[in-house]
Amino acid sequence: MPRALITGITGQDGLYLAELLLSKGYEVFGFMRGQNNPKRELVEATVPGVKILTGDLTDLSSILRALETAQPDEFYNLGAISFVAYSWENAHMTSEVTGLGVLNALEAVRLYSHDDAQKVRFYQASSSEMFGKVQTVPQKEDTLLWPRSPYGVAKVYGHYMTINYRESYGMHASSGILFNHESPRRGPEFVTRKISMAVARISLGLQEHITLGNIDARRDWGFAGDYVDAMWRMMQQDTPDDYVISTNETHEIREFLDLAFRQVGIDDWAPYVKQDPRFMRPAEVDLLIGDSTKARSVLGWEPKVGFPQLVQMMVENDLAEQKLNLA
């Protein structure tokens, strides 16, 4: 039975990845912060087959202890402070967890593996936010990185450190440069889930409007459940490498609003949407669109859920949740 250790198990990617690995017969260990983590019950309810280990990406010794317990064949580092807007308010903490946390994870794997650097295969969750002020359209694996947020900068550090450990120690370390991916499990602070929840509540008369920032920003949105399959495929390759994972399409937030409101029978969303400068980024990323040709050809991966289906899935989920709360 293969064994896997997942940091960031409480996030949407961690939950979907755990489900995928369990379905493939893995023994799965989830690494999370603190004994009283409020999301522990969510993990236990969603993926009851996962064995939970506590620790912190900022504490190298706790990662080593988790490795000794889990004895994994594959280590998926999904842990991060991942809300971009928050990273300006807490740049230091974001750098510690999202950046230096990667170094701690890599070093722990190196020390645990001793002389056999191939023993544990390592996956790093890189991000399209690393491209920031994009230099080419679409963005590929060799596109110049120009991050526009403390989060993006921290992800660049982790990305290059993963490459450095691969080249320096011969580790099987790969990075997935994942473009925006969403799901009903996305946190409510993210704009897509913020919209789907608000649309559900507005349609039920529980909310009057939604306040957003830049609704002209364009993103390459996919389904998180599809993207974790790409992570697993990277770990099955004989040679480690870096891959852009994307739908190769871009959509404005306005389009997300169009589809979400239409799902509840509202064609004109303008009366329900307000904009507030407080929700604007200090340095905006205007356009992200990936080129996942390499992943499609080498990994045999392709997204299965399209943009309209993704929006429909999220709104239907939030409608069901809100109706359940009313019952």
N, C-alpha and C positions, 0 to 999 in steps of 0.2 A: 504494500500500500504506500503510494507516494505521500509525502508530508509537506505541508506548506505553512508558512508563518506570514500573517498579513498585519501590517501596521495600518492605522486608519480604518480599522474594521467597522467603526460606527458610522462612517460616511456611506453615501449611496454606492460608490464604487466598491468599497469593502464588503458591503452586504451582497451585491450582485456577484462579485468575484467568489465570495465564500459559497454562495449557492451553486455556482458553476463548478467549483472544485469538488464540493461534496457530491455533486451529481456524477462526477468522473471517478469517484471512489477514493478521493484524497482524505487524509486525516488533516484537519484544518485547525490551526491555532490563531486566535485573534489577540493582538497586542493593543491594549488601551490604557489610558492614563487613569490612575487612582482607583482605590477600592470602592468609592462611592460615585463612580461615574454615572450621571443621570441617564446615559444612553445604554447602560449595561442591559437593562431589561429589554430594550428594543432589539439588541443583538440576540439575546437569549430566546426571544419570542420569534424572531425572523429566521434565524439560522441556529436552531437548537443543537445542531451537531457540532458547532464550533466550541473548542476548548479555549477559555479566556485566560490570558496572562496579563498581569498588570506591570506597567513600567512607563518610561518616558523617553522620547527621542532625544531629549537633552541630557540624558543620563546613560553614558556608555555601558556602565556595569549592568544596568537593568536590561539592556538589549542583549548583552552576553548571557545573562541568566535565562532570558527567554529562548535564546538559541540552544542553550544546553538542555533545556526542558523539551522544546519542540523537536530538536534535531531535524530541521527541515531539509528537504531537497531543493525547495524554492522559497525565496524570501521576496515578498512583494511590499515595497515601501510606498504606501499610499498616504501615510500620515503627514499632515501639514496643517498650518493655519491657512485655509484656502479661500477665505472671503476677501477679495481684492480690496474693496473699500476699507476694510478694517486694517489693512496693512499700512496705510498712511498714518492711522492713529496709533498703531503699535508696531512701528518699523523694527525696533530692536527684537521684540518677542517673535515677530514673523521671521526675522533673519535667524534667530536661534533655532526655531523649530523647523521651518521650511528649508533653510539653507544648511546650517551646521548639523541639523538632525540627520541629513543625508550622509554627511561625513561620519557621524557616529555609527550609523547603520552599516556603512561600507567597512569601516574599521573593525566593527564587531564581527562582521562576516569574515573578514580577512584573518583576524585573530582566532576565531573559532575554527576556521578551515585549516589552520596550521600550514603544513607544506602542500596540501592539496587544494589549491585555489579554485579548482573546478567543482569541489564538493557541493557547495551551495550556489545555486543560480540566483542572481539578484536582478530584480526589476525596480527601476526608478520611475515614478510618476512625474514626468516632465510636462510642460504646459505650453499651449499656444501663446499664453501671455508673455512668454519669453521673446516673441517676435515684436511685440509692442508697436513701435513706429516702423511699420513694415517696409522692408527694402525691396522686396519682390512680391508680385502677385501672380499666382498663388504662392503660399509658403511651403518650402520643402525642407528636407533634412539639412541641406547645406546653406539655407538662407541665413544671412547675417542676423544675429540676435541683437535687439535694441529694446530692452524692457522699459516699460513706462510706469512701473509701480514698484514699491518695495517687495511686494509678492513676486513680481516678475523677476526682479534682480536676484532674490533668494533662490528662485527656481533655476535661473541660469547657473548660479554657483553649484547647486546640486547636480545639474546636468553635466557640467564640465568635470566635476569631481568624480562622477560615475565613469566618464570616459577615461579620466586619469587613472583610476583604479583598475580599469580594464586593461589599459596599456602598460601600466607599471607592474601589476601583479598577475596578469593573465587571468583575472577573474572573469567568470561568465556573467557580465553585468551589462544589461541593456536598458535603454530608456524609451519609453513611449511618449512621444510629443503629442499629447491628446488635445484636440480642439474641443470647444465647449460641448459638453455632453450632459444631458438632463434626464429626469425621470420623475415619477411620482414620489420618489424618495429624496429628492433634492431638498436642501434646507430652505425654509421660508424666507431667508434673507437674500437669496439669489433672485435675480429679476424674473426669470422664467416661472419659478414657483410662486413668487410674489404675485405675478399676473394671474396664474391659474387659480390660486386661492381666492384672490379678489374677485375674479370673474364669477366663480362659484357663489361667493357670498353676495355679490351684487344681484345675481339672478334670483337669489332666494330672499332678497330684501333685508339682508343682514348687514350690508355695507353700502355706502352711497357712492364712493369714488375710490380711486387708487392714485397715489402720488409717486411719480417716477422722475428719473433724471433725463439723460440723453436718449430719446427714443429713435434717433437716427443711426445709432451705432449698428454695425453689421457684423454678424457672427456666423460661424460655421457650426450649426447645432446638430448633434446626433443623440442617439439613445445610449445611456450608460450601460445598459445590459449588453448591447452590441460591443461596446468598447472594451469591456473586461475580457471578452473572448480574444481580442487582439493581444492583451497582456499575456494570457496563457500561451497563445501561439508563439510569442517571442521566446518564452522560456523553454519551448520544445525544440528550438533551433540548435544545431550543432555549434554554430558560430554566433556570438553575441553581437548586437548592433543596435542602432537607433532607428526608430520608425515614426513617421508622421501618421497619426490616426485621425481621419476626418471624413466628412461626407463629400467633400469637394464642391459644396454649394454654400452660398452665403445668403442670409436673410436679415432684413432690418427688424428691430424690435417692433416697429409698426406692423410688420407682417405677422409677428407673433400675436399682437393685439387683435388684428383682423380675424385670424383663425380662432383664437380663444373666445372672443365675444360672439362670433357667429355660431360657435358650438352651443351657446345658450340662447340663440335666437335674436341677438342684438347686432344689427348691421352697422350702426353709427356709434362708435365708442367714444367719440370726442367729449360728450357731456360727462362721461364717467372717469376721464383721465386728466390729471393735473400734473404739471411739471414744477419742480422745485430745484433751484440751484444747489441746494444742500446735497442733493443726490448726484451731482455731477462730479466726475473724477478730476483731481487737480491736473492730471495729464492723461488725456483720453486715448484709448485705442479705438480708432474709427472703423477699421476693416480687418477682419480675419477670415481667411479662406485657405484651407489646406489642400495639398496635393498628396494623396495617400497612394500614389501609383506603386511605390516600393512595397508597402505593406500588402497591397492586393496581389502583386506578382510573387513576392517571396513567401509571405505568410499564407496566402490563399484566403485572406480576410476581406470581407466587404460588409458594409452596414446593411441591416435588414429592415430597420424601421425608418421611414421617411419623415420629413419635417411635419407635414400635416398630421400624420398618424401620431407623432410624438406629442404635438399640442393637444390633439383629441384625447390621448391617453391621460395626460396630466389633468386636463379639465374634468374629465369623467371621474377620475379618482378623487379630486377635491370636491366635486358635487356629491359623490357618495359619502365622503367623510363628513361634510357639512350637514347633510340630511340625517346622518346617523347621530350627530351631535344634537340635532333638533328633536329627535325621537324621544 
